[in-house]
Amino acid sequence: MYKVRVAKINWFTFISFYPLQRRFEMAVLLKWISGGLEALLGIPFLGGTIIIALVYVPLGVMLIVHIATLIICIREDKSKAGSILGIVTNVLAWIPFLGMVMHIITAVILLVSAYQDGRAEKQSYN
């Protein structure tokens, strides 16, 4: 049976399985999450419908998520470009077609950055 090891770091709790000896850093996890949400908001018509139906609240929520991701990236010394672009995107996303294009660009940059940071983290464990 696998042993479960819980390590408490700040106010986040990470669970990793003993044989794997690996856990995600919070910056990488937040980049994957925010990149996925940006990709969702960048889908033509669907993203706009979500934003307008919820009275632009998703833009404010994503702004907070990107600020939190930026703070964590600074603490963990990870790339910050995607989070900064995400903040700019969510400030300007109320402009219809500009917002859609910026959400797509931000999603690509965040997902590529998360992949690269996760890969670098994996290589440091080996």
C-alpha positions as CSV (number, residue, x, y, z in Angstrom):
1,M,0.0,0.0,0.0
2,Y,1.2,3.5,-0.6
3,K,2.1,5.8,2.2
4,V,0.7,9.3,2.0
5,R,3.0,12.1,3.2
6,V,1.6,15.5,3.9
7,A,3.9,18.5,4.0
8,K,2.6,21.8,5.1
9,I,4.1,24.8,3.4
10,N,2.8,28.2,4.4
11,W,-1.0,27.9,4.2
12,F,-1.0,25.4,1.4
13,T,-1.0,21.6,2.0
14,F,0.5,19.4,-0.6
15,I,-0.2,15.6,-0.7
16,S,2.4,13.5,-2.4
17,F,2.5,9.7,-2.7
18,Y,5.6,8.2,-1.1
19,P,6.9,6.2,-4.2
20,L,6.7,9.3,-6.4
21,Q,8.8,11.6,-4.2
22,R,7.5,14.6,-6.1
23,R,5.0,17.3,-5.6
24,F,3.9,20.2,-7.8
25,E,5.1,23.7,-6.8
26,M,2.1,26.0,-6.3
27,A,3.3,28.4,-9.0
28,V,3.1,25.7,-11.7
29,L,-0.3,24.5,-10.5
30,L,-1.7,28.0,-10.5
31,K,-0.3,28.6,-14.0
32,W,-2.1,25.5,-15.3
33,I,-5.3,26.5,-13.7
34,S,-5.2,30.1,-14.8
35,G,-4.1,29.1,-18.3
36,G,-7.0,26.7,-18.6
37,L,-9.5,29.3,-17.4
38,E,-8.1,31.9,-19.8
39,A,-8.4,29.4,-22.6
40,L,-12.1,28.9,-21.6
41,L,-12.7,32.6,-21.7
42,G,-10.9,32.9,-25.0
43,I,-13.3,30.6,-26.8
44,P,-15.4,32.7,-29.3
45,F,-19.0,33.3,-28.2
46,L,-18.7,30.9,-25.2
47,G,-16.2,33.1,-23.3
48,G,-18.1,36.2,-24.1
49,T,-21.4,34.6,-23.1
50,I,-19.9,33.6,-19.8
51,I,-18.5,37.0,-19.1
52,I,-21.6,38.9,-20.1
53,A,-24.0,36.5,-18.4
54,L,-22.1,36.8,-15.1
55,V,-21.9,40.6,-15.4
56,Y,-18.1,40.8,-15.9
57,V,-17.4,39.2,-12.6
58,P,-15.2,36.5,-14.2
59,L,-12.8,39.2,-15.3
60,G,-12.5,40.4,-11.7
61,V,-12.0,36.9,-10.4
62,M,-9.4,36.2,-13.0
63,L,-7.6,39.4,-12.1
64,I,-7.4,38.2,-8.5
65,V,-6.2,34.8,-9.6
66,H,-3.4,36.4,-11.8
67,I,-2.3,38.6,-9.0
68,A,-2.1,35.6,-6.6
69,T,-0.2,33.6,-9.3
70,L,2.2,36.5,-9.7
71,I,2.9,36.7,-6.0
72,I,3.5,33.0,-5.8
73,C,5.7,33.1,-8.9
74,I,7.8,35.8,-7.3
75,R,8.2,33.8,-4.1
76,E,9.1,30.6,-6.0
77,D,11.3,32.4,-8.5
78,K,9.4,31.2,-11.5
79,S,8.6,33.1,-14.8
80,K,6.2,36.0,-14.3
81,A,5.4,37.0,-17.9
82,G,2.2,35.0,-18.1
83,S,0.8,36.4,-14.9
84,I,1.6,40.0,-15.8
85,L,0.0,39.6,-19.2
86,G,-3.0,38.0,-17.5
87,I,-3.4,41.1,-15.3
88,V,-3.2,43.4,-18.4
89,T,-5.6,41.1,-20.3
90,N,-8.3,41.2,-17.6
91,V,-8.1,44.9,-17.3
92,L,-8.6,45.4,-21.0
93,A,-10.9,42.3,-21.7
94,W,-14.1,44.3,-21.5
95,I,-13.4,45.4,-25.1
96,P,-15.1,42.6,-27.1
97,F,-12.7,41.3,-29.8
98,L,-9.5,42.6,-28.1
99,G,-10.5,40.6,-25.0
100,M,-11.0,37.4,-26.9
101,V,-7.6,37.6,-28.7
102,M,-5.8,38.6,-25.5
103,H,-7.4,35.7,-23.5
104,I,-6.2,33.3,-26.2
105,I,-2.6,34.7,-26.2
106,T,-2.5,34.8,-22.4
107,A,-3.7,31.2,-22.2
108,V,-1.0,30.0,-24.6
109,I,1.7,31.9,-22.8
110,L,0.6,30.6,-19.3
111,L,0.3,27.0,-20.5
112,V,3.7,27.0,-22.2
113,S,5.2,28.7,-19.1
114,A,3.6,26.1,-16.8
115,Y,4.9,23.3,-19.0
116,Q,8.5,24.7,-19.0
117,D,8.5,25.4,-15.3
118,G,7.1,21.9,-14.5
119,R,9.7,20.3,-16.8
120,A,12.5,22.3,-15.1
121,E,11.1,21.2,-11.7
122,K,11.0,17.5,-12.9
123,Q,14.6,17.7,-14.1
124,S,15.7,19.1,-10.7
125,Y,14.3,16.1,-9.0
126,N,16.3,13.7,-11.1
